Amino acid sequence: MVSKAAAAIPGEIDDASRTSKHAQLREILRRHAKENCEPGGPFPSERELTERFGVARMTVRQAIDSLVAEQVLERIVGLGTFVSQPKLDLQVKLTSYSEEMQRRGMVPDARVLSFEQIGAAPLVARELQIEEGQPVVRFRRLMLADGDPMSVDENFIPASRVPGILDDPPPTSLYNVLSERYGLVMEWGEDTIEATAAQPSIARLLNVDIGAPLLKIQRHAYVSRTMADFSISYYRADRYKLWVPLQRPGGRSPRSYNVKRF
């Protein structure tokens, strides 16, 4: 008996068509996933699709494999096949998180986790090129879009560069405050990007499983030749993909090198 979920998929395989059955099925399933399914929702199993369309299991598997490769669907071991959540391009540039999310038609928000002055730990001191224990302002936030957690961001700024910043509420846009109040206009930066697994505290904030894949980005942002900000960010790998343009040395760049910033 064909399941309700599979029976609801519109379209049929045309046996007389010169287009292969798996290609026909792929287009039927793609259209259904995009037009009728909720992102993140379950998708009928291979067995259910085999019964629904009367084709071989291998034909269904080929169609599903293609859609997984295109990131229309995703397989989760032990759970099944699901409609993929849309992934945002993680483009490298020093711009506002709010502006970037609004451009994508999403509502940006942030939950402040800490806004305080602390002594620079060895890692922070080394990255900011200051003495260990020197005062730094630590600004840690959970970044949201349409109410969903997207990343955990932690900025460290030498306290001597931002006197009085803690006298006011946490800024909604850190880089705007640094620019307008302190004249610290971030002109360029360097990012180190690596894959990592979600530790318990980060997993809880991002609403992902412990050990889930994340993108970890460490950034050094500069005003002229002086480093003004060091940050560590953890992005949900299921909601972002990294876009990196390539160019032959000496060639003309058709587009600016774009990871968004907050």
C-alpha positions in Angstrom: 0.0 0.0 0.0 1.4 3.4 -1.0 1.9 5.7 2.0 0.0 9.0 2.3 3.2 11.1 1.9 4.3 9.3 -1.3 0.7 9.3 -2.7 0.7 13.1 -2.3 3.5 13.6 -4.8 2.1 14.9 -8.1 3.4 13.6 -11.4 3.9 10.2 -13.2 6.7 8.4 -15.0 6.2 8.3 -18.8 7.4 4.9 -20.0 7.4 6.2 -23.6 9.7 9.1 -22.9 13.2 9.2 -24.2 14.3 10.7 -20.9 15.5 8.1 -18.5 13.2 7.1 -15.6 15.6 8.2 -12.9 15.9 11.7 -14.6 12.1 12.0 -14.8 11.7 10.9 -11.2 14.4 13.3 -10.1 12.5 16.3 -11.6 9.2 15.1 -10.1 10.8 14.8 -6.6 12.7 18.1 -7.0 9.6 20.0 -7.8 7.7 18.4 -4.9 10.5 19.1 -2.4 10.6 22.8 -3.5 6.9 23.5 -3.9 5.1 21.3 -1.4 7.5 20.4 1.4 8.7 22.3 4.5 12.5 22.8 4.8 13.8 20.3 7.3 10.7 18.1 7.0 10.8 14.3 6.3 10.7 13.0 2.8 9.3 9.6 1.7 11.6 6.6 1.8 13.1 4.8 -1.1 10.7 1.9 -0.5 7.7 4.3 -0.4 8.8 5.9 -3.7 9.4 2.6 -5.3 5.8 1.6 -4.5 4.4 5.0 -5.5 6.0 5.2 -9.0 6.3 1.5 -9.8 10.0 1.7 -10.6 13.1 -0.3 -9.5 14.7 0.6 -6.2 17.9 1.5 -8.0 16.0 4.1 -10.1 14.7 5.7 -6.9 18.2 5.6 -5.4 19.8 7.3 -8.4 17.1 10.1 -8.3 17.6 10.6 -4.5 21.4 10.6 -4.8 21.2 13.3 -7.4 19.0 15.5 -5.2 21.3 14.9 -2.2 24.3 16.0 -4.3 22.3 19.1 -5.3 21.5 19.8 -1.6 17.8 19.6 -2.3 17.5 16.6 0.0 19.8 15.3 2.8 20.2 11.9 4.3 20.6 11.5 8.1 22.0 8.1 9.0 19.5 6.2 11.2 16.7 8.7 10.6 16.0 8.9 6.9 15.8 11.4 4.1 14.8 15.1 4.7 14.2 18.2 2.7 17.3 20.3 3.0 17.3 23.6 5.0 18.4 26.4 2.7 22.1 27.2 3.2 23.4 30.7 3.2 26.6 31.6 1.4 29.2 32.4 4.0 30.9 35.2 2.1 34.0 36.8 3.5 33.6 40.5 3.9 33.6 43.1 6.7 29.9 44.0 6.6 26.9 44.1 8.9 25.2 40.9 9.9 21.9 42.7 10.1 22.3 44.1 6.6 23.3 40.8 5.2 20.3 38.9 6.7 17.9 41.7 5.6 19.2 41.4 2.1 18.4 37.7 2.2 14.8 38.5 3.3 15.4 37.3 6.9 14.8 39.0 10.2 18.2 39.4 12.1 18.5 39.3 15.8 21.1 38.6 18.5 21.2 37.5 22.1 24.0 38.9 24.1 25.8 36.2 26.1 28.4 38.4 27.7 29.7 42.0 27.4 32.5 42.6 29.9 36.1 43.4 30.6 38.4 40.5 31.3 42.2 39.9 31.3 43.5 38.5 28.1 44.0 34.8 28.2 47.1 33.4 26.5 45.4 32.7 23.2 43.7 36.1 23.0 46.9 37.9 24.1 48.9 36.1 21.4 46.3 36.8 18.7 45.9 40.4 19.6 49.7 40.8 20.1 49.3 42.2 23.6 50.6 41.2 27.0 48.8 38.3 28.8 46.4 39.6 31.4 46.0 43.0 29.6 42.4 44.2 29.8 40.2 43.4 26.8 36.5 43.8 26.1 34.8 40.5 25.5 31.5 40.6 23.5 29.9 37.2 23.0 26.6 36.8 21.1 24.2 34.2 19.7 23.3 35.4 16.2 19.8 34.6 15.0 17.9 34.8 11.7 14.1 34.4 11.6 14.4 33.2 15.2 16.8 30.4 14.4 20.3 30.2 15.8 22.9 30.7 13.1 26.3 31.3 14.9 28.0 32.0 18.1 30.4 34.9 17.9 33.0 36.1 20.4 34.9 39.4 19.8 37.9 40.6 21.8 39.0 44.2 21.6 41.9 45.8 23.6 40.1 47.9 26.3 42.5 50.8 25.8 41.0 51.2 22.3 37.4 51.6 23.4 37.3 53.5 26.7 33.8 53.8 28.2 32.2 51.2 25.8 30.9 49.2 28.8 29.1 52.3 30.2 26.4 51.8 27.6 24.2 48.8 26.7 25.7 46.2 24.4 25.7 47.6 20.8 23.4 46.1 18.2 26.2 46.6 15.6 29.7 46.3 17.1 31.5 47.6 14.0 29.2 50.6 13.7 30.0 51.6 17.3 33.7 51.1 16.8 33.6 53.2 13.6 31.3 56.1 14.7 32.3 56.4 18.4 36.0 55.4 18.3 37.0 56.0 14.7 38.0 52.4 14.3 37.0 51.6 10.8 38.0 48.0 10.0 39.8 48.2 6.7 40.9 44.7 6.2 41.1 41.3 7.9 42.5 37.8 7.9 40.4 34.7 8.5 41.4 31.2 9.4 38.5 28.8 8.6 38.4 25.2 9.7 35.9 22.4 10.3 35.2 21.5 13.9 32.7 19.5 16.0 30.2 21.2 18.3 31.2 21.0 22.0 28.3 20.7 24.5 28.0 24.4 25.4 28.1 25.5 21.7 25.7 22.7 20.6 23.2 23.8 23.2 23.3 27.4 22.0 23.0 26.5 18.3 20.4 23.8 18.9 22.5 21.1 17.2 23.7 17.7 18.4 26.9 17.4 20.4 29.6 16.6 17.8 27.6 18.2 14.9 29.8 19.7 12.2 30.5 23.4 12.5 32.5 26.0 10.6 35.0 27.7 13.0 36.3 31.1 11.8 39.0 33.0 13.6 39.4 36.6 12.4 41.9 39.3 12.8 40.5 42.7 11.8 42.8 45.7 11.3 42.6 49.5 11.3 45.5 50.4 9.0 48.3 48.1 10.2 47.0 47.8 13.8 44.9 44.9 14.9 41.7 46.2 16.6 39.6 43.1 16.9 40.1 39.3 17.3 37.1 37.1 17.0 36.1 33.5 17.1 32.8 32.4 15.4 31.1 29.0 15.2 28.7 28.6 12.3 26.1 25.8 11.8 27.4 23.8 8.9 23.8 22.8 8.0 22.9 26.4 7.4 26.0 27.8 5.7 28.2 27.0 2.8 31.5 28.7 2.2 31.8 30.6 -1.1 35.4 31.3 -2.2 36.2 32.8 -5.6 39.3 31.6 -7.4 41.5 33.6 -9.7 44.6 32.9 -11.8 47.6 34.9 -10.4 47.8 38.3 -12.1 44.3 37.9 -13.5 41.6 40.5 -13.3 39.1 39.9 -10.5 35.5 40.0 -11.8 34.0 40.1 -8.3 35.2 41.2 -4.9 36.3 38.5 -2.5 33.5 38.1 -0.3 32.5 35.7 5.1 29.9 38.3 6.2 30.5 40.2 9.3 28.4 41.5 12.2 
